[in-house]
C-alpha cells in the first residue's frame, strides 16, 4: 500500500499533540461526595432528605404533592476535599467507578453520571428508568448504548442493580481516542458494552476542553430524576409522589495515567 506523505503525517502529529493537551499527571482520588439537590425544581415545596455516608451509601429521597411541571432532579459528585467541592476531571484521567443502585417508587430514573463541562449535573447518564425499565447510557459525551436494546434487560423498581463505568483516555487523539466500558450486574448476570470509542467533539472548543474524551472539566457521580405525576393525556395531576434512591458499595479506582509517548515511528506505522 502506498505510504502517506510526511506532510500529512506532520498534520496528524500536531493533531495528536493537540488532542493530548489535557492529559493529567495523576487522576484525583475521591475522599467524599457532594450532593446537589433541586437542579430541576418543578416542585419546590417537596420534601427532600439526603444521606451522605460515602463510600458506604448515598441516599436521596423526594416526595410531595400539589405540583405540576416536568421533574425534580438531584445529583451527587465525587469530591477530593471531603465533600466541599466536586472534582474537576480532565480528558487524560483514567478511572473506573461503580455503585449498587436501588430506586423505590414510581416515575423516576437514576444511575451513574459522567457529565461534560457544559452540563455538569444533567448530561451524561448511565440510566435506569422505573417507568418502563429501560437501562441505557446516553447524553453529554457518552457513546450511546442500550442494555435493554442489546440484552432485553429491564430494571424493576425496588431491586438492586450494580452499574460500573471504566474510562480509558488512551492518547485522547484522532489516532487513539478515549474509550468507555459500561457494565451491569443484575441478579446473577453480568452484561457489558465492551469498549466504545469517543467521537470528535467541537474543535472550536479546543482549547481548553479537548475533543476526543470526556471534555475537561467533567464531573463524575450519580443522579436521580423524579417525573411529576401526569394523567393519560400527559397533563399534571398534582397528586402525591415519593421516590427514594440509594447508591451503596460505591467504588472508585484511579488507574495510572498513561504518558504521552506517541512517537514518529508509531504515527508512521499506523499509515503504511
C-alpha positions in Angstrom: 0.0 0.0 0.0 1.3 3.5 -0.8 2.6 5.4 2.1 1.1 8.7 3.1 3.5 11.6 2.6 5.2 13.3 5.5 3.2 16.5 5.0 0.1 14.5 6.0 2.0 12.8 8.8 3.0 16.2 10.1 -0.6 17.3 10.3 -1.5 14.1 12.1 1.3 14.5 14.6 0.2 18.0 15.5 -3.4 16.7 15.8 -2.2 14.0 18.2 -0.2 16.5 20.3 -3.2 18.9 20.5 -5.5 16.1 21.4 -3.2 15.2 24.3 -3.1 18.7 25.7 -5.4 17.8 28.6 -3.5 14.6 29.8 -3.4 14.6 33.6 -0.3 13.9 35.7 -2.4 11.9 38.2 -6.0 11.1 38.4 -7.6 12.6 41.6 -8.7 10.1 44.2 -12.1 10.9 45.9 -12.4 11.0 49.6 -16.0 12.2 49.7 -19.1 13.3 47.7 -21.1 16.4 47.1 -24.9 16.2 46.9 -26.6 18.8 44.8 -30.4 19.0 45.1 -33.1 20.7 43.0 -31.1 21.0 39.8 -34.6 20.8 38.2 -37.1 22.1 40.7 -40.6 21.9 39.3 -42.0 21.0 42.8 -40.2 23.5 45.1 -42.4 22.6 48.0 -41.5 18.9 48.0 -39.7 17.3 51.0 -36.1 16.2 50.3 -33.9 14.2 52.6 -30.3 13.1 51.9 -27.8 10.7 53.4 -24.1 11.2 52.6 -22.2 8.4 54.1 -19.7 8.0 51.3 -18.4 5.5 50.3 -20.8 3.2 52.1 -24.1 4.7 50.9 -25.5 7.9 49.4 -29.3 8.4 49.6 -31.7 10.9 48.2 -35.5 10.9 48.9 -38.0 13.4 47.5 -41.8 13.5 47.8 -44.7 15.8 47.9 -48.0 16.7 46.2 -49.8 19.6 44.5 -47.1 20.2 41.9 -47.2 20.5 38.1 -44.4 20.6 35.6 -41.7 18.3 34.4 -39.4 17.0 37.1 -37.2 17.4 40.2 -33.6 16.4 39.7 -30.8 15.8 42.1 -27.2 14.6 41.7 -24.0 13.7 43.6 -20.4 14.1 42.5 -17.1 12.7 43.7 -15.0 15.1 45.8 -11.3 15.2 46.8 -11.7 17.7 49.6 -14.1 15.8 51.9 -17.3 16.8 50.2 -16.7 20.5 49.9 -16.4 20.8 46.1 -16.7 18.3 43.1 -13.6 17.0 41.4 -12.9 18.6 38.0 -11.8 15.5 36.0 -9.9 16.1 32.7 -9.7 14.2 29.5 -6.5 12.4 30.4 -7.7 11.0 33.7 -8.0 7.2 33.8 -10.6 5.8 36.2 -13.4 3.3 36.9 -16.2 3.6 39.4 -19.3 1.7 40.4 -22.3 1.6 42.8 -25.2 -0.6 43.6 -28.4 1.4 42.8 -31.8 0.9 44.2 -34.8 3.1 43.3 -38.1 2.7 45.1 -41.2 4.5 44.0 -42.6 5.0 40.5 -42.0 7.7 37.9 -38.2 8.2 38.2 -34.8 7.4 36.7 -31.4 7.4 38.1 -27.9 5.8 38.0 -24.3 6.9 37.4 -23.3 10.1 35.7 -20.2 11.3 33.7 -21.0 14.9 32.7 -19.1 17.3 30.4 -18.2 20.9 31.3 -21.2 22.5 29.7 -23.8 20.4 31.7 -22.0 19.2 34.9 -25.1 18.0 36.7 -27.5 16.8 34.0 -26.0 15.3 30.9 -24.1 12.0 30.5 -26.2 9.4 32.2 -25.9 5.6 32.8 -29.6 5.4 33.4 -32.2 3.1 34.9 -35.8 4.2 34.4 -38.6 2.8 36.6 -41.5 3.7 34.2 -40.5 1.1 31.5 -37.4 -0.5 33.0 -35.0 0.9 30.3 -31.3 0.6 31.1 -29.3 2.8 28.7 -26.3 5.2 28.5 -26.7 8.5 26.7 -26.2 12.2 26.6 -23.3 14.6 27.0 -20.2 13.0 25.7 -21.2 9.4 26.3 -21.3 7.0 23.4 -24.8 5.7 23.3 -25.5 2.1 24.4 -28.8 0.3 25.4 -28.7 -2.7 27.6 -32.4 -3.0 27.0 -32.0 -3.0 23.3 -29.0 -5.3 23.3 -29.9 -7.8 26.0 -33.6 -7.1 26.7 -32.6 -6.1 30.2 -35.2 -4.1 32.2 -35.0 -2.6 35.7 -37.6 -3.4 38.3 -38.2 -0.7 41.0 -37.1 -1.7 44.4 -34.4 -4.1 43.3 -30.6 -3.6 43.5 -28.6 -3.2 40.3 -24.8 -2.7 40.1 -23.5 -0.2 37.5 -19.9 0.3 36.5 -18.1 2.7 34.2 -14.5 2.3 33.0 -12.9 5.3 31.3 -9.6 4.9 29.5 -8.2 8.1 27.8 -5.6 6.3 25.7 -3.9 9.2 23.9 -7.1 11.3 23.6 -6.4 11.8 19.9 -7.7 11.0 16.4 -5.4 8.0 16.2 -6.1 6.8 19.7 -9.4 8.2 21.2 -10.6 7.7 24.7 -12.9 4.7 25.3 -15.5 3.7 27.8 -16.9 0.4 29.0 -20.4 0.1 30.7 -21.1 -2.9 32.9 -24.3 -4.0 34.6 -24.7 -6.8 37.2 -28.3 -7.6 37.8 -29.3 -10.7 39.7 -26.9 -13.4 38.9 -26.0 -12.0 35.4 -23.4 -9.5 34.3 -23.6 -7.6 31.0 -21.1 -5.4 29.3 -21.0 -3.0 26.4 -17.3 -3.7 25.5 -15.0 -0.7 24.7 -16.8 2.2 22.9 -14.7 5.0 21.4 -15.5 8.7 22.0 -16.1 10.7 18.8 -14.6 14.1 17.8 -16.1 17.0 19.8 -16.4 20.6 18.7 -12.9 21.7 17.6 -13.9 25.3 18.3 -13.9 24.4 22.0 -10.3 23.0 22.0 -8.6 24.6 23.8 -9.5 24.5 26.6 -11.9 21.5 26.7 -10.3 18.9 24.3 -12.0 16.9 21.7 -11.5 13.1 21.9 -12.6 12.4 25.5 -14.9 13.5 28.3 -14.2 17.2 27.8 -12.5 19.0 30.7 -13.6 19.8 33.3 -16.0 16.9 33.8 -17.9 15.8 36.9 -18.4 12.1 37.9 -21.0 10.7 40.2 -24.7 9.7 40.2 -28.2 11.2 39.5 -31.9 10.9 40.4 -34.7 12.5 38.4 -38.4 12.3 39.6 -41.1 12.8 37.0 -44.0 14.7 38.5 -47.4 12.9 38.2 -49.3 13.1 34.9 -52.6 11.7 33.6 -53.1 9.7 30.4 -53.1 12.9 28.4 -49.7 14.0 30.0 -51.4 16.7 32.0 -50.3 17.4 35.6 -52.5 15.6 38.2 -50.9 17.5 41.1 -51.1 14.2 43.0 -48.8 12.8 45.6 -45.4 11.3 44.7 -42.5 9.8 46.6 -39.2 8.4 45.4 -36.0 7.2 47.2 -32.7 6.2 45.6 -29.6 4.7 47.3 -26.2 4.2 45.9 -24.3 1.6 48.1 -20.9 -0.1 47.9 -19.5 2.9 46.0 -16.1 2.2 44.4 -13.6 4.3 42.6 -10.3 3.2 41.1 -7.9 5.9 39.9 -5.8 4.0 37.3 -2.3 5.1 36.3 -2.5 8.0 33.8 -0.8 7.0 30.5 2.2 9.1 29.4 2.0 10.9 26.1 4.5 8.6 24.5 3.5 8.9 20.8 6.5 8.8 18.5 7.1 9.5 14.8 7.6 5.8 14.4 4.2 4.9 15.9 2.5 7.5 13.8 4.1 6.4 10.6 3.4 2.7 11.4 -0.3 3.4 11.5 -0.3 4.9 8.0 1.8 2.4 6.0 
